[in-house]
Amino acid sequence: MNIEEIREYCLSKPHVTEDFPFDDVTLVFRIGGKIFAFLPTDAIPHSVALKCDPERALALRERYAGVRGAWHLDKRHWNSVEPESGIPAEALKEWIDHSYD
């Protein structure tokens, strides 16, 4: 998935809003006022930070090379995912769904 596909998928969820609360390049996706995803539009390679429960976050880091603890967030709960690192699009959509829920 590319950055625009990730954005469109996040916005396809009910009641999701997006904004740029920190700078002009980091999209934040919220549900009910709570952040569930960050999408830095200027990062190379592109990545998306997704919230997970701690066990799931660790399991994803161990399984995929393109997943690591998000450096700017609580690493127990947030993963930074590089969608262009070979991670299947369906897996990335599943993680977005998990973070959204």
N, CA and C atoms as an extended XYZ file, in Angstrom:
303
Properties=species:S:1:pos:R:3:atomname:S:1:resname:S:1:resid:I:1 pbc="F F F"
N         0.847       -1.185        0.000 N   MET     1
C         0.000        0.000        0.000 CA  MET     1
C         0.886        1.240        0.000 C   MET     1
N         0.470        2.235       -0.733 N   ASN     2
C         1.203        3.485       -0.687 CA  ASN     2
C         0.541        4.435        0.305 C   ASN     2
N         1.137        5.580        0.497 N   ILE     3
C         0.679        6.510        1.528 CA  ILE     3
C        -0.764        6.982        1.288 C   ILE     3
N        -1.135        7.208        0.048 N   GLU     4
C        -2.501        7.656       -0.252 CA  GLU     4
C        -3.520        6.538       -0.024 C   GLU     4
N        -3.152        5.312       -0.333 N   GLU     5
C        -4.044        4.174       -0.074 CA  GLU     5
C        -4.270        3.986        1.430 C   GLU     5
N        -3.221        4.182        2.220 N   ILE     6
C        -3.354        4.093        3.673 CA  ILE     6
C        -4.284        5.189        4.173 C   ILE     6
N        -4.090        6.397        3.687 N   ARG     7
C        -4.951        7.522        4.073 CA  ARG     7
C        -6.403        7.224        3.733 C   ARG     7
N        -6.653        6.786        2.510 N   GLU     8
C        -8.025        6.484        2.083 CA  GLU     8
C        -8.636        5.363        2.921 C   GLU     8
N        -7.840        4.356        3.255 N   TYR     9
C        -8.368        3.251        4.052 CA  TYR     9
C        -8.732        3.727        5.458 C   TYR     9
N        -7.875        4.518        6.073 N   CYS    10
C        -8.193        5.049        7.404 CA  CYS    10
C        -9.467        5.885        7.361 C   CYS    10
N        -9.606        6.717        6.342 N   LEU    11
C       -10.790        7.580        6.233 CA  LEU    11
C       -12.052        6.810        5.860 C   LEU    11
N       -11.907        5.586        5.371 N   SER    12
C       -13.086        4.796        5.017 CA  SER    12
C       -13.804        4.246        6.252 C   SER    12
N       -13.145        4.311        7.401 N   LYS    13
C       -13.747        3.836        8.647 CA  LYS    13
C       -14.777        4.853        9.137 C   LYS    13
N       -15.859        4.394        9.751 N   PRO    14
C       -16.891        5.318       10.243 CA  PRO    14
C       -16.359        6.290       11.305 C   PRO    14
N       -16.765        7.535       11.197 N   HIS    15
C       -16.515        8.577       12.198 CA  HIS    15
C       -15.042        8.954       12.354 C   HIS    15
N       -14.224        8.678       11.367 N   VAL    16
C       -12.802        9.028       11.444 CA  VAL    16
C       -12.606       10.456       10.960 C   VAL    16
N       -11.780       11.184       11.692 N   THR    17
C       -11.381       12.526       11.266 CA  THR    17
C        -9.868       12.539       11.116 C   THR    17
N        -9.383       13.474       10.315 N   GLU    18
C        -7.938       13.642       10.150 CA  GLU    18
C        -7.599       15.108       10.318 C   GLU    18
N        -6.402       15.359       10.822 N   ASP    19
C        -5.927       16.730       10.916 CA  ASP    19
C        -4.402       16.735       11.008 C   ASP    19
N        -3.846       17.929       11.063 N   PHE    20
C        -2.404       18.138       11.191 CA  PHE    20
C        -2.145       18.872       12.517 C   PHE    20
N        -2.271       18.206       13.677 N   PRO    21
C        -2.172       18.945       14.935 CA  PRO    21
C        -0.759       19.339       15.351 C   PRO    21
N         0.261       18.670       14.813 N   PHE    22
C         1.624       18.904       15.276 CA  PHE    22
C         2.447       19.740       14.303 C   PHE    22
N         2.252       19.497       13.038 N   ASP    23
C         3.025       20.173       12.001 CA  ASP    23
C         2.217       20.091       10.713 C   ASP    23
N         2.802       20.476        9.628 N   ASP    24
C         2.077       20.444        8.355 CA  ASP    24
C         2.326       19.173        7.558 C   ASP    24
N         2.958       18.173        8.159 N   VAL    25
C         3.292       16.969        7.402 CA  VAL    25
C         2.858       15.663        8.067 C   VAL    25
N         2.372       15.709        9.299 N   THR    26
C         1.970       14.487        9.985 CA  THR    26
C         0.457       14.439       10.135 C   THR    26
N        -0.170       13.602        9.317 N   LEU    27
C        -1.617       13.409        9.427 CA  LEU    27
C        -1.917       12.576       10.661 C   LEU    27
N        -2.939       12.969       11.389 N   VAL    28
C        -3.382       12.226       12.558 CA  VAL    28
C        -4.819       11.790       12.310 C   VAL    28
N        -5.081       10.516       12.531 N   PHE    29
C        -6.423        9.964       12.357 CA  PHE    29
C        -6.996        9.676       13.732 C   PHE    29
N        -8.232       10.133       13.939 N   ARG    30
C        -8.881        9.990       15.241 CA  ARG    30
C       -10.243        9.325       15.087 C   ARG    30
N       -10.615        8.622       16.138 N   ILE    31
C       -11.972        8.090       16.266 CA  ILE    31
C       -12.445        8.504       17.658 C   ILE    31
N       -13.533        9.233       17.707 N   GLY    32
C       -14.037        9.712       18.991 CA  GLY    32
C       -13.039       10.565       19.742 C   GLY    32
N       -12.211       11.305       19.037 N   GLY    33
C       -11.207       12.154       19.659 CA  GLY    33
C        -9.906       11.462       20.011 C   GLY    33
N        -9.873       10.123       19.972 N   LYS    34
C        -8.658        9.372       20.309 CA  LYS    34
C        -7.878        9.041       19.042 C   LYS    34
N        -6.580        9.234       19.110 N   ILE    35
C        -5.706        8.970       17.967 CA  ILE    35
C        -5.506        7.461       17.811 C   ILE    35
N        -5.685        6.968       16.565 N   PHE    36
C        -5.389        5.549       16.318 CA  PHE    36
C        -4.306        5.367       15.266 C   PHE    36
N        -3.939        6.427       14.542 N   ALA    37
C        -2.869        6.296       13.544 CA  ALA    37
C        -2.236        7.653       13.259 C   ALA    37
N        -0.920        7.628       13.033 N   PHE    38
C        -0.150        8.776       12.571 CA  PHE    38
C         0.401        8.422       11.199 C   PHE    38
N         0.384        9.374       10.293 N   LEU    39
C         0.918        9.134        8.954 CA  LEU    39
C         1.796       10.315        8.563 C   LEU    39
N         3.120       10.220        8.825 N   PRO    40
C         4.021       11.297        8.410 CA  PRO    40
C         4.166       11.300        6.892 C   PRO    40
N         3.715       12.350        6.260 N   THR    41
C         3.711       12.398        4.794 CA  THR    41
C         5.067       12.750        4.210 C   THR    41
N         6.005       13.212        5.040 N   ASP    42
C         7.324       13.580        4.532 CA  ASP    42
C         8.383       12.530        4.806 C   ASP    42
N         8.033       11.442        5.477 N   ALA    43
C         9.012       10.407        5.835 CA  ALA    43
C         9.404        9.581        4.616 C   ALA    43
N        10.671        9.273        4.513 N   ILE    44
C        11.180        8.385        3.476 CA  ILE    44
C        12.046        7.345        4.166 C   ILE    44
N        11.729        6.064        4.130 N   PRO    45
C        10.543        5.508        3.495 CA  PRO    45
C         9.284        5.864        4.285 C   PRO    45
N         8.178        5.851        3.595 N   HIS    46
C         6.916        6.183        4.234 CA  HIS    46
C         6.595        5.142        5.305 C   HIS    46
N         5.975        5.614        6.373 N   SER    47
C         5.578        4.711        7.445 CA  SER    47
C         4.271        5.205        8.042 C   SER    47
N         3.634        4.339        8.775 N   VAL    48
C         2.427        4.695        9.511 CA  VAL    48
C         2.590        4.156       10.923 C   VAL    48
N         2.272        4.963       11.933 N   ALA    49
C         2.336        4.515       13.319 CA  ALA    49
C         0.941        4.080       13.735 C   ALA    49
N         0.848        2.842       14.229 N   LEU    50
C        -0.441        2.255       14.617 CA  LEU    50
C        -0.392        1.789       16.060 C   LEU    50
N        -1.491        2.034       16.774 N   LYS    51
C        -1.585        1.617       18.165 CA  LYS    51
C        -1.990        0.149       18.231 C   LYS    51
N        -1.356       -0.601       19.143 N   CYS    52
C        -1.638       -2.025       19.343 CA  CYS    52
C        -1.608       -2.320       20.840 C   CYS    52
N        -2.176       -3.458       21.227 N   ASP    53
C        -1.937       -3.898       22.599 CA  ASP    53
C        -0.473       -4.361       22.654 C   ASP    53
N         0.176       -4.323       23.819 N   PRO    54
C         1.622       -4.607       23.899 CA  PRO    54
C         2.049       -5.958       23.334 C   PRO    54
N         1.288       -7.021       23.588 N   GLU    55
C         1.670       -8.339       23.076 CA  GLU    55
C         1.638       -8.366       21.558 C   GLU    55
N         0.599       -7.792       20.974 N   ARG    56
C         0.481       -7.756       19.517 CA  ARG    56
C         1.585       -6.892       18.914 C   ARG    56
N         1.879       -5.769       19.534 N   ALA    57
C         2.939       -4.891       19.037 CA  ALA    57
C         4.269       -5.636       18.972 C   ALA    57
N         4.598       -6.372       20.036 N   LEU    58
C         5.854       -7.121       20.073 CA  LEU    58
C         5.858       -8.247       19.046 C   LEU    58
N         4.745       -8.955       18.914 N   ALA    59
C         4.666      -10.056       17.946 CA  ALA    59
C         4.870       -9.554       16.518 C   ALA    59
N         4.321       -8.398       16.202 N   LEU    60
C         4.478       -7.845       14.849 CA  LEU    60
C         5.932       -7.449       14.592 C   LEU    60
N         6.603       -6.889       15.599 N   ARG    61
C         8.014       -6.515       15.447 CA  ARG    61
C         8.885       -7.744       15.210 C   ARG    61
N         8.541       -8.842       15.878 N   GLU    62
C         9.326      -10.057       15.719 CA  GLU    62
C         9.075      -10.735       14.379 C   GLU    62
N         7.892      -10.550       13.814 N   ARG    63
C         7.524      -11.234       12.573 CA  ARG    63
C         7.971      -10.494       11.310 C   ARG    63
N         7.932       -9.171       11.330 N   TYR    64
C         8.206       -8.391       10.119 CA  TYR    64
C         9.360       -7.421       10.328 C   TYR    64
N        10.290       -7.414        9.387 N   ALA    65
C        11.424       -6.501        9.472 CA  ALA    65
C        10.989       -5.043        9.322 C   ALA    65
N         9.885       -4.795        8.618 N   GLY    66
C         9.409       -3.428        8.391 CA  GLY    66
C         8.569       -2.862        9.513 C   GLY    66
N         8.561       -3.538       10.678 N   VAL    67
C         7.783       -3.066       11.824 CA  VAL    67
C         8.738       -2.854       12.990 C   VAL    67
N         8.649       -1.704       13.629 N   ARG    68
C         9.500       -1.410       14.788 CA  ARG    68
C         8.712       -0.529       15.759 C   ARG    68
N         9.214       -0.414       16.957 N   GLY    69
C         8.585        0.476       17.924 CA  GLY    69
C         8.618        1.904       17.421 C   GLY    69
N         7.519        2.605       17.549 N   ALA    70
C         7.464        3.992       17.084 CA  ALA    70
C         8.323        4.854       18.006 C   ALA    70
N         9.314        5.516       17.456 N   TRP    71
C        10.299        6.230       18.263 CA  TRP    71
C         9.695        7.407       19.015 C   TRP    71
N         8.661        8.004       18.488 N   HIS    72
C         8.105        9.219       19.081 CA  HIS    72
C         6.898        8.950       19.983 C   HIS    72
N         6.559        7.669       20.174 N   LEU    73
C         5.394        7.301       20.962 CA  LEU    73
C         5.752        6.197       21.944 C   LEU    73
N         4.826        5.824       22.791 N   ASP    74
C         5.012        4.730       23.736 CA  ASP    74
C         5.275        3.439       22.959 C   ASP    74
N         6.487        2.940       23.001 N   LYS    75
C         6.870        1.781       22.190 CA  LYS    75
C         6.191        0.492       22.621 C   LYS    75
N         5.619        0.448       23.809 N   ARG    76
C         4.882       -0.745       24.226 CA  ARG    76
C         3.589       -0.876       23.426 C   ARG    76
N         3.014        0.251       23.038 N   HIS    77
C         1.694        0.251       22.407 CA  HIS    77
C         1.670        0.697       20.949 C   HIS    77
N         2.733        1.295       20.471 N   TRP    78
C         2.724        1.838       19.113 CA  TRP    78
C         3.813        1.196       18.269 C   TRP    78
N         3.468        0.836       17.042 N   ASN    79
C         4.431        0.340       16.071 CA  ASN    79
C         4.493        1.291       14.894 C   ASN    79
N         5.672        1.434       14.357 N   SER    80
C         5.864        2.155       13.115 CA  SER    80
C         6.009        1.099       12.017 C   SER    80
N         5.148        1.172       11.017 N   VAL    81
C         5.084        0.155        9.976 CA  VAL    81
C         5.460        0.777        8.636 C   VAL    81
N         6.422        0.164        7.947 N   GLU    82
C         6.805        0.606        6.605 CA  GLU    82
C         6.051       -0.253        5.595 C   GLU    82
N         4.975        0.265        5.016 N   PRO    83
C         4.135       -0.550        4.134 CA  PRO    83
C         4.837       -1.023        2.870 C   PRO    83
N         5.889       -0.337        2.447 N   GLU    84
C         6.579       -0.715        1.220 CA  GLU    84
C         7.730       -1.687        1.475 C   GLU    84
N         7.797       -2.257        2.690 N   SER    85
C         8.883       -3.176        3.027 CA  SER    85
C         8.510       -4.631        2.780 C   SER    85
N         7.444       -4.861        2.039 N   GLY    86
C         7.043       -6.221        1.721 CA  GLY    86
C         5.941       -6.765        2.606 C   GLY    86
N         5.414       -5.960        3.492 N   ILE    87
C         4.302       -6.388        4.342 CA  ILE    87
C         3.050       -6.458        3.468 C   ILE    87
N         2.332       -7.564        3.496 N   PRO    88
C         1.133       -7.692        2.670 CA  PRO    88
C         0.093       -6.611        2.992 C   PRO    88
N        -0.551       -6.092        1.960 N   ALA    89
C        -1.560       -5.044        2.139 CA  ALA    89
C        -2.681       -5.504        3.059 C   ALA    89
N        -3.086       -6.765        2.948 N   GLU    90
C        -4.162       -7.271        3.798 CA  GLU    90
C        -3.743       -7.271        5.268 C   GLU    90
N        -2.479       -7.584        5.551 N   ALA    91
C        -1.989       -7.556        6.934 CA  ALA    91
C        -2.006       -6.125        7.459 C   ALA    91
N        -1.575       -5.169        6.628 N   LEU    92
C        -1.577       -3.774        7.048 CA  LEU    92
C        -3.002       -3.287        7.315 C   LEU    92
N        -3.941       -3.671        6.471 N   LYS    93
C        -5.345       -3.290        6.698 CA  LYS    93
C        -5.855       -3.887        8.011 C   LYS    93
N        -5.457       -5.121        8.300 N   GLU    94
C        -5.867       -5.766        9.552 CA  GLU    94
C        -5.330       -4.990       10.751 C   GLU    94
N        -4.085       -4.501       10.675 N   TRP    95
C        -3.493       -3.736       11.781 CA  TRP    95
C        -4.187       -2.391       11.937 C   TRP    95
N        -4.533       -1.762       10.813 N   ILE    96
C        -5.278       -0.500       10.893 CA  ILE    96
C        -6.631       -0.761       11.568 C   ILE    96
N        -7.295       -1.844       11.182 N   ASP    97
C        -8.579       -2.190       11.801 CA  ASP    97
C        -8.418       -2.416       13.302 C   ASP    97
N        -7.360       -3.134       13.691 N   HIS    98
C        -7.094       -3.396       15.110 CA  HIS    98
C        -6.876       -2.089       15.866 C   HIS    98
N        -6.090       -1.202       15.296 N   SER    99
C        -5.812        0.079       15.942 CA  SER    99
C        -7.094        0.917       16.031 C   SER    99
N        -7.887        0.883       14.984 N   TYR   100
C        -9.159        1.619       14.949 CA  TYR   100
C       -10.105        1.117       16.046 C   TYR   100
N       -10.154       -0.205       16.220 N   ASP   101
C       -11.045       -0.782       17.234 CA  ASP   101
C       -10.558       -0.477       18.625 C   ASP   101
